[in-house]
């Protein structure tokens, strides 16, 4: 029996083994997924082939980006099918054509700004575009701010600082905009999404979330949003249910409409699901009440060190602790 997630009008069937990759290929960590105007799915990942392109049925089309990216993190596709690829490993945003030609680079590769300086970039995480084509960059792990650029990459302004007050951030992990120009920021470790006008003026925040890390605006007037939430990251609460990882669907005011997964905690699965997990396969969610849907997310844990350093980043430490607790074998099964 297939696994069904969600409720009401938002029910989705999990399709196992959807991605049909060439022999001996794997995706490793999938950092971000985006769909273009031709329904091609672009999978930005941390494997040997950073950008894998699949059709709607999961058939392999091509790959590109080999040797270009240091550590995939964020992906946004504009109306002309240009890709904005955020690389938190070399502190850049690259605008690329659909076939992988670099059209614009923002940031200096491998030259991060000073830690928490507010200057771009120190491990930037994602991008979004205003209705006028201005570029917003969330920044990120080594900063606590949002940068706004002209379409050709000139800095307009920066807002944000570390903290928990309105307009402050604790890991600025993702960013989206709507057709009216509102800016939505996943403030991950403050467990909220903050809403700003196009110039960074604080307007509202959405709460009752757990470590929101992925954001998708479904488009149109008064759009719905899909929020990817990470599960617990500390040993003391790792097995607590109802905290994720999960997807939440909310309306334009942040009111929850539906929730997909997360009831049983990380590394767990519903009784009728396969032992294959999202860390090994891309799973396509197909709506049972509509023809298609494109919720996106990313794995919560990593197995390898993210850089040659004696210090482990938070994600790596989480995986190390996860392995020590004897749970790593199950999630890779």
ABEGO torsion letter per residue (X at the ends): XBBBBEBEABBBBBBBGABBBBBGBBAEBBABBBBBAAGBBBBBBABABABBBBBAAGBBABBBGBGABABBABBBBBAAGBBBBBBAAAGBBBBBBAAGBBABBBEBBGBBBBBGAGBOBBGBABBBBBAAGBBBBBOEAABBBBBBBBAAGBBABBBEBBEABBGBBBGBABBBBBAAGBBBBBBAAAGBBBBBBAAGBBABBBBGBBGBABBBBAEEBGBBBBBBBBBBABAAAAABBGAOBBBBBBBAAGBBABBBEGAAEBGBBBAABBABBAAABBBBBBBAABABBBBBBBBABBABBABBBABBBAAAAAAAAAAAAGAAAAAAX
